[in-house]
Amino acid sequence: MKPPLTYCFRGTVAWLLLSLVSATGFSSELPESFRVIQIHIEGAHTIEKKDILSVLALRPPSPWRVWIEKPIASEEDLADDANRIISFYQSLGFYRTVVTFGVDIEEGADGRDARVRVTFYIEEGMPVSVEDIVIDVTDAESPISPKQLLGLIPLKTGKRIEEKAYRQSKQLILKQFCGVGHPLA
């Protein structure tokens, strides 16, 4: 009895995918440790790639410094760096960022050391923006008005919420109130 067309189709698609994966050199089986020779970033549209690279723990040496040993890494190190990228994006207001990575493995000259090119794939998602800022001043005799405070803080409505701007805004508000007799504000 002939198998249904769907099984033949799935088998053909699986064979094509397997051929494509082996042709591009990407492998799902990483050795326990390997040397990182390059790191690429794909999908970063809003944030500069150099800023993303600056948060990574893995740093391949410059291609011009051939005498420097390439760093040894593991799959866990790559996963940690993917999490670092997610945390970095979240600090900039991109709370739905997804980061995956792929590797292109080549054997070392001695046949033992695997050398790896790593690509981090980033799906930024939509950033979260500040919809409204409400500052309640309960002391009617306060020398600082909420309008003055809104003008001082870096956090602005309609802008992307960033962790740094939030912290700075909080500190500026506390500093303003501490300076006029409200040390526990």
N, C-alpha and C positions, 0 to 999 in steps of 0.2 A: 504494500500500500504506500502510495506517495504521500510525503508529509505535506501539510497545508502550506500554502504560499507564505504565510506570515513567518513560519519557522525558517524557510529558505531565505526570506528577506532579512530576518534578524541575523542569521548566520553570515550573510553577505556583508551586512553593515558592520558586524563585529569584526569580520576579517579585514574590511577596509580600514576601520579604526585602528586595529592592531598594526596594520601595515603603515599607516600614517604615523603612529606613535614611534614605531621603530625606525622609520625613515628620518624623523626629525631628531632623533637621539634622546628624546625625553624618556625617562624611566621612572617607574613607580617604586623601584627597589633601590634605595640609597645604601651605600656601604655605611658601616658604623661611624666612620670618620672619613673626612675628605678635605681637600684643600679648595678654598674658594678663590677663583681666579677673576671673576667678574660679577658685578651685581647690577641688574637692570630694574628699572621701575616703569611699569606700564599702567595707564589709566589715571595718572595724576593730572587733572586738568586745572584745578584751582590752586593747589599748593605746589610750590617749586620743588623739583626733584632733588635739588641740593639740600633743601631743608629736610626732606624725608630721609635722605641718606645720612644726615647728621644725627638722627636719633637711633640709628642701627648700631648694634654692638659689633657685628661683623664688618670689617673694613679690609677689603683686599688692598694690597699695596699698589702704589702707582705703577703703571706699566713701564715707566722710565727707570724705575729702581729694580732692576732685575736681580740684584744681589740680595734683596730682602726676601725672606722666606714667606710664602703665602700662608695665611692663617688656617689652622686646622679647625674644622667645625663638624657639627652633627645635625641630624634632622631636628633635634630638639632646639638647637641654636637658631635654626631657620624659623621654627614655630614661635620662639621667643621674639625674634625680630618682627615677625608678622604682627604679634600682639603689641609691640612697641609702636608700630605704624598706626594700628587702630587707636591706641591711647593718644598718640599725637593728634590724629584727626579729631578725636572726641574733644580734646582740649581746645580745638578750633571750631567747635560747634557742629561737627559732622558725626552725629551719634549713630548713624546707620551704615557706617563704613564697613565694608567687607574686604578682607585681604587674604589672598591665597598666594602660593608660590609654586613655581615649577623649576625643574633643574635640567640642565643638559650636562650629562656626564661624559667625560673622556678619560681614558686610562692614562696614567702617568708614563713617563719614558721608561721607567723600570718595570712597568706592568703591575705594580702594587698600588701606588698612590693614585687614588681617583682625584681628578681635578674637575671642579664643578663651576658652571655658569648658572647663577641664580637669577630668576626673574620673579619679582613681586608684582602680582596683579591686583590693582586697587579699583574697587567700585566705591566711589565717594558717597553716593547718595545725596539727598537734599540736606543742606545745612539747616539748623534750627536758628531762627532769628528772634530777636527781642520784640515781642508784641506790644508790651506796655511796661512802664516803670512807675511804680507808685511808692512815694516816700511820705509816710505819715509822721508829722511832728506834733506830738501831743501837748507840748509845753507852748501855751499861747504867747508867752513872752520870749520865745526863742529868737535870738538875733539872726538865726540862719533860716531862710525860707526854703521850702522844698524846691522852688523854682531855681534858687541860687545853687542848690546842691545838684540839680539835674544838669546845670550848665558846667559844673566842675568835673563830673565823673566821665570816664571814657566810654562807659556802657551807654549805647544810644538805641532808641527804638528804631525798628526797621533794619538794623544791622545784624550781622551774624553774631551769636553769643559766643564769646571766647572766654575761656577760664581766666586768662591773664587780666582781661578788662574787668571781669566780675570781681576778682580779688582786689585790683587797684581801686575800683569804685567803692568797695566795702571799706578799704583802708582810708580813702579820702574822706568818706562820710564820718568814720570814727574819729579821724584826726580833727575835722572841723568841730565836732561836738566836744571832744576832749579839750580843745583850745578855748572853749567858752564856758567852762565850768561844769561839764557833763562827763566826768572821767569814766563812768560806767555805761556809757551809751552803747 
